[in-house]
Amino acid sequence: MFFNQADLKTQVIDDNSYRQVLAHSGSLMNVKVFFKQATPAAPIPVHQHVHEQTTYVLKGAFKFEIREATGTQVQEVHEGESIYF
């Protein structure tokens, strides 16, 4: 499956962030998220995804929380690091 940059739509998440769904199919979704400005103390509302998702930090850092039946993991991720959830 091919997904072309020219066809990507930008979706507003909140006042500080927006995203582009780069590719998706079945149970996997790859998303590019943009933050207008760094807000390290601002909480991101807890939400759930129906898809499995990968995240790659292109620039900067942010705190990420993954909640699973086995417990909660919280970690600050930095440029060059990835998350799979």
C-alpha positions as a Markdown table, in Angstrom:
| # | Residue | x | y | z |
|---|---|---|---|---|
| 1 | Met | 0.0 | 0.0 | 0.0 |
| 2 | Phe | 1.3 | 3.4 | -0.9 |
| 3 | Phe | 0.5 | 6.7 | 0.9 |
| 4 | Asn | 1.6 | 9.9 | -0.8 |
| 5 | Gln | 2.5 | 13.2 | 1.0 |
| 6 | Ala | 0.2 | 15.2 | -1.4 |
| 7 | Asp | -2.8 | 13.2 | -0.2 |
| 8 | Leu | -2.3 | 13.5 | 3.5 |
| 9 | Lys | -4.8 | 15.5 | 5.5 |
| 10 | Thr | -3.9 | 17.6 | 8.6 |
| 11 | Gln | -6.2 | 17.1 | 11.6 |
| 12 | Val | -6.3 | 19.4 | 14.6 |
| 13 | Ile | -5.9 | 17.6 | 17.9 |
| 14 | Asp | -6.1 | 20.6 | 20.3 |
| 15 | Asp | -4.9 | 24.2 | 20.5 |
| 16 | Asn | -1.2 | 23.1 | 20.6 |
| 17 | Ser | -1.1 | 20.0 | 18.4 |
| 18 | Tyr | -2.1 | 18.5 | 15.1 |
| 19 | Arg | -1.4 | 15.3 | 13.2 |
| 20 | Gln | -1.2 | 13.6 | 9.8 |
| 21 | Val | -2.0 | 9.9 | 9.5 |
| 22 | Leu | 0.9 | 8.8 | 7.3 |
| 23 | Ala | -0.3 | 5.2 | 6.7 |
| 24 | His | -2.9 | 2.8 | 8.2 |
| 25 | Ser | -4.3 | -0.6 | 7.5 |
| 26 | Gly | -5.7 | -3.5 | 9.5 |
| 27 | Ser | -4.5 | -3.0 | 13.1 |
| 28 | Leu | -1.5 | -0.6 | 12.5 |
| 29 | Met | -1.5 | 3.2 | 12.1 |
| 30 | Asn | 1.5 | 5.5 | 11.6 |
| 31 | Val | 1.0 | 9.1 | 12.6 |
| 32 | Lys | 3.1 | 12.3 | 12.4 |
| 33 | Val | 2.2 | 14.6 | 15.4 |
| 34 | Phe | 3.3 | 18.3 | 15.5 |
| 35 | Phe | 3.4 | 20.5 | 18.6 |
| 36 | Lys | 3.2 | 24.3 | 18.1 |
| 37 | Gln | 5.2 | 25.0 | 21.2 |
| 38 | Ala | 6.9 | 23.0 | 24.0 |
| 39 | Thr | 4.5 | 22.7 | 27.0 |
| 40 | Pro | 6.3 | 20.2 | 29.2 |
| 41 | Ala | 3.9 | 20.7 | 32.2 |
| 42 | Ala | 0.7 | 20.5 | 30.1 |
| 43 | Pro | -1.1 | 17.2 | 30.5 |
| 44 | Ile | -2.3 | 15.3 | 27.5 |
| 45 | Pro | -5.8 | 13.8 | 28.1 |
| 46 | Val | -5.7 | 10.0 | 28.4 |
| 47 | His | -7.2 | 8.4 | 25.4 |
| 48 | Gln | -7.3 | 5.0 | 23.6 |
| 49 | His | -6.5 | 3.8 | 20.2 |
| 50 | Val | -8.2 | 1.0 | 18.2 |
| 51 | His | -5.0 | 0.6 | 16.2 |
| 52 | Glu | -1.5 | -0.4 | 17.2 |
| 53 | Gln | 0.7 | 2.7 | 16.8 |
| 54 | Thr | 4.4 | 3.5 | 16.5 |
| 55 | Thr | 5.9 | 6.9 | 17.4 |
| 56 | Tyr | 9.3 | 8.2 | 16.4 |
| 57 | Val | 10.6 | 11.4 | 18.0 |
| 58 | Leu | 12.0 | 13.6 | 15.2 |
| 59 | Lys | 12.8 | 16.6 | 17.4 |
| 60 | Gly | 12.5 | 17.6 | 21.0 |
| 61 | Ala | 11.2 | 15.4 | 23.9 |
| 62 | Phe | 8.0 | 14.7 | 25.7 |
| 63 | Lys | 6.6 | 12.5 | 28.4 |
| 64 | Phe | 4.6 | 9.5 | 27.2 |
| 65 | Glu | 2.3 | 7.3 | 29.2 |
| 66 | Ile | 1.2 | 3.8 | 28.2 |
| 67 | Arg | -1.6 | 2.2 | 30.2 |
| 68 | Glu | -2.0 | -1.6 | 29.9 |
| 69 | Ala | -3.8 | -4.3 | 32.0 |
| 70 | Thr | -0.4 | -5.1 | 33.5 |
| 71 | Gly | 0.3 | -1.5 | 34.7 |
| 72 | Thr | 1.3 | 1.9 | 33.6 |
| 73 | Gln | 4.6 | 2.9 | 32.1 |
| 74 | Val | 5.7 | 6.6 | 32.0 |
| 75 | Gln | 8.9 | 7.7 | 30.2 |
| 76 | Glu | 10.3 | 10.8 | 28.7 |
| 77 | Val | 11.2 | 10.1 | 25.0 |
| 78 | His | 13.8 | 12.1 | 23.1 |
| 79 | Glu | 15.0 | 12.8 | 19.6 |
| 80 | Gly | 15.8 | 9.5 | 17.8 |
| 81 | Glu | 13.8 | 7.3 | 20.2 |
| 82 | Ser | 10.7 | 5.2 | 19.3 |
| 83 | Ile | 7.6 | 3.9 | 21.0 |
| 84 | Tyr | 5.3 | 1.0 | 20.0 |
| 85 | Phe | 1.9 | 0.6 | 21.7 |
